[in-house]
């Protein structure tokens, strides 16, 4: 895969991650607001999930998105250095189909297993 296509894929992926992070930030702000308005005993609310449970879920998703953003930035560094698409384990090329599906891939299919 050439550097132009790799950069385009990474741009698209990064935009999606940034949108997801913005939604999660909005969700976290909404939960902060709800928590301020909630009674002190939200853990025993029979109506559904607790604010604490929702907070933990949003936090876990945000942490995963930030990690994905770090992986995208690392892939951009590999594009710049000319090592994008080269398996970090065996040194062979990573198949274009794999990079299309997962542009942040660091390993070929054989080494990823």
C-alpha positions as CSV (number, residue, x, y, z in Angstrom):
1,X,0.0,0.0,0.0
2,X,1.4,3.4,-0.9
3,X,1.8,6.2,1.6
4,X,-1.0,8.3,0.1
5,X,-3.5,5.6,0.5
6,X,-2.2,4.8,4.0
7,X,-2.5,8.4,5.0
8,X,-6.0,8.7,3.6
9,X,-7.1,5.6,5.6
10,X,-5.5,6.9,8.7
11,X,-7.2,10.3,8.2
12,X,-10.6,8.6,7.9
13,X,-10.0,6.4,10.9
14,X,-8.8,9.4,13.0
15,X,-11.8,11.5,12.2
16,X,-14.1,8.6,13.3
17,X,-12.2,8.2,16.5
18,X,-12.3,12.0,17.2
19,X,-16.1,12.0,16.6
20,X,-16.5,9.0,19.0
21,X,-14.4,10.7,21.6
22,X,-16.5,13.9,21.3
23,X,-19.7,11.9,21.8
24,X,-18.2,10.1,24.8
25,X,-17.1,13.4,26.3
26,X,-20.7,14.7,25.8
27,X,-22.0,11.5,27.4
28,X,-19.6,12.0,30.4
29,X,-20.7,15.6,30.8
30,X,-24.4,14.5,30.8
31,X,-23.6,11.8,33.4
32,X,-21.9,14.5,35.6
33,X,-25.0,16.6,35.3
34,X,-27.3,13.6,36.1
35,X,-25.1,12.6,39.0
36,X,-25.4,16.1,40.5
37,X,-29.2,15.9,40.2
38,X,-29.5,12.2,41.4
39,X,-30.3,11.0,44.8
40,X,-27.4,9.7,46.8
41,X,-28.7,6.1,46.4
42,X,-28.4,5.5,42.7
43,X,-26.9,2.1,43.3
44,X,-30.3,0.7,44.3
45,X,-32.4,2.1,41.5
46,X,-34.6,-0.7,40.2
47,X,-35.2,1.2,37.0
48,X,-32.0,0.1,35.2
49,X,-28.3,0.7,35.2
50,X,-26.7,2.9,37.8
51,X,-25.0,6.1,37.0
52,X,-21.8,4.5,38.3
53,X,-22.2,1.7,35.9
54,X,-22.9,4.0,33.0
55,X,-19.9,6.1,34.0
56,X,-17.6,3.1,34.0
57,X,-18.9,2.1,30.6
58,X,-18.3,5.5,29.1
59,X,-14.9,5.7,30.7
60,X,-13.9,2.3,29.3
61,X,-15.0,3.3,25.8
62,X,-13.1,6.6,26.0
63,X,-9.9,4.9,27.1
64,X,-10.2,2.5,24.2
65,X,-10.7,5.4,21.8
66,X,-7.7,7.2,23.2
67,X,-5.6,4.0,22.7
68,X,-6.9,3.7,19.2
69,X,-5.8,7.3,18.6
70,X,-2.3,6.5,19.9
71,X,-2.2,3.6,17.5
72,X,-3.2,5.8,14.6
73,X,-0.4,8.3,15.5
74,X,2.1,5.4,15.7
75,X,0.9,4.2,12.2
76,X,1.5,7.8,10.9
77,X,5.0,7.6,12.2
78,X,5.5,4.4,10.4
79,X,4.3,6.0,7.2
80,X,6.7,8.9,7.6
81,X,9.6,6.5,8.3
82,X,8.8,4.2,5.5
83,X,8.1,1.2,7.7
84,X,4.3,1.3,7.3
85,X,3.1,-2.1,6.1
86,X,6.1,-4.0,7.3
87,X,5.6,-6.6,10.0
88,X,7.4,-5.7,13.2
89,X,8.0,-9.4,13.9
90,X,9.1,-11.0,10.7
91,X,9.9,-8.0,8.6
92,X,7.8,-9.2,5.6
93,X,5.1,-7.0,4.1
94,X,1.6,-6.8,5.6
95,X,-1.1,-7.7,3.0
96,X,-2.9,-4.7,1.6
97,X,-6.2,-6.3,2.4
98,X,-5.2,-6.4,6.1
99,X,-4.1,-2.8,6.0
100,X,-7.3,-1.8,4.4
101,X,-9.3,-3.5,7.1
102,X,-7.0,-2.4,9.9
103,X,-4.7,0.4,8.9
104,X,-2.9,0.4,12.3
105,X,-1.8,-3.2,12.0
106,X,1.8,-3.8,13.1
107,X,2.0,-7.4,12.2
108,X,1.2,-9.7,9.3
109,X,-1.6,-12.2,9.7
110,X,0.9,-15.1,10.4
111,X,2.6,-13.2,13.2
112,X,-0.6,-11.7,14.6
113,X,-1.9,-15.2,15.4
